[in-house]
Amino acid sequence: MKLQQLKETIVAPITGINKSAVAIIRISGPDAISISQKIFHPWPENFEFRKAYYGNFSNGDDGILLCFKKNSSFTGDETAEWNIHGSIASIQSILEEACNYGARIAKPGEFTMRAFLNGKLDLTQAEGIRDSIESNTEYQFKLASQLRKGTLQKEISHIKKRLLSTLGMVEATTDFSEEIGYLNSEQAFSLLSAAKNSLMILLQRKQTSELIKRGIRIALVGRPNAGKSSILNRCLGRERSIVTEIAGTTRDTIEETLDINGIPCILVDTAGLRTASDIVEQIGVNRAKEETHNADIVWYIYDASVGWQEEDSNAYDTIQSRKEIVANKCDVSSTQKGIPVSAKNGTGFDNLFTTIKDLVGEIDTTSQTYINKRHTVLLENILNSVNHAMYTLEHNLPSDLLAVDLQSGIRNCNEILGVEIHPDIVEEIFSEFCIGK
């Protein structure tokens, strides 16, 4: 984004352009208050920032005005928020009036970008805002909230501080070795070891972070008439898949996304595994087999009233992904193989859902943040630099090599936080935001 654009006054609805009872329009920039004075009336005689005023807007609507002075707003710029009725007509007309007075419509993520550039938050917190908005489940929101509150920022800052302290020791002993002596390798190694431990803890969250972000893909697999579609319908609480007594009813994959105990899941109903009777069913069977490779976990479902068959063993043994045996129709059978459930009356599903929690592992939503793909790449770069630096110390190699690794690690810390980051990367990250945020 060009520097000149950052000096412009921008405006956009921060509640979306949909029919609703109330909409909030945010205007931010050097002319935010002067434009508000032209649009809102009567203007308060003893105007105060951070105080709500009721009045009329020039587009014929009425509502509330709330203003924030520079450095005390979300963006860090002079800002006003107009609370109006949420009709599309009211929103569009007031946006047009604001633009007629010199504002322009904000680009996606531009309010948050200005907050970042004005030092109101770091890049990880900005990403937390985006992910909070996009959250669909409890765990997605809670982990994004930790990111938004600066949990990752604090952890990266601690790692960076250790690297800076080590680099300071290296540079000091290189430039002033006669005065202060040689590098205290034991102390330097201790600092790097602490940094490495922190990095390892963060990277251990990679799998959980990815699963919570994109959702856990669960393939419902088994022979025809095992009850896969019935289990999908029971999980959804509605009739999504067709269920009949005819074997091979499902001939394609059916995907549905749902929230299971706060964890986002993608359930995939598949065609029954058997020798197909026609080419269409064969395609469905092939897709079912493909899903066993794509899934994070496979629920292999069999008919408990019939019992576990040799065909079940053969099919189950070919599955390479994480898998669980699910005994459906336990209401008419006391089979002990696998997790007993009944799609008919809903028993056993709590135990079935624990397989999801086991896959994700323990999630501490009070202090644990998650790391996204951007963070992961940079954290791995930092860890690589720390490992090289520790190797240099252990083998008493030249200190200039140590300094190079430490500087590389610090640069990657800065990139996570958004310090000295390339403008194109910043643009790319904020382009993923919605308009109004």
Secondary structure, 3 states (H helix, E strand, C coil): CCHHHHCCCEEEECCCCCCEEEEEEEEECCCHHHHHHHHEECCCCCCCCCCCEEEEECCCCEEEEEEECCCCCCCCCCEEEEEEEECHHHHHHHHHHHHHCCCEECCCCHHHHHHHHCCCCCHHHHHHHHHHHHCCCHHHHHHHHHHHCCHHHHHHHHHHHHHHHHHHHHHHHHHCHHHHCCCCHHHHHHHHHHHHHHHHHHHHCHHHHHHHHHCEEEEEEECCCCCHHHHHHHHHCCCCCCCCCCCCCCCCCEEEEEEECCEEEEEEECCCCCCCCCHHHHHHHHHHHHHHHHCCEEEEEEECCCCCCHHHHHHHHCCCCCEEEEEECHHHCCCCCCEECCCCCCCCHHHHHHHHHHHHCCCCCCCCCCCCHHHHHHHHHHHHHHHHHHHHHHCCCCHHHHHHHHHHHHHHHHHHHCCCCCHHHHHHHHHCCCCCC
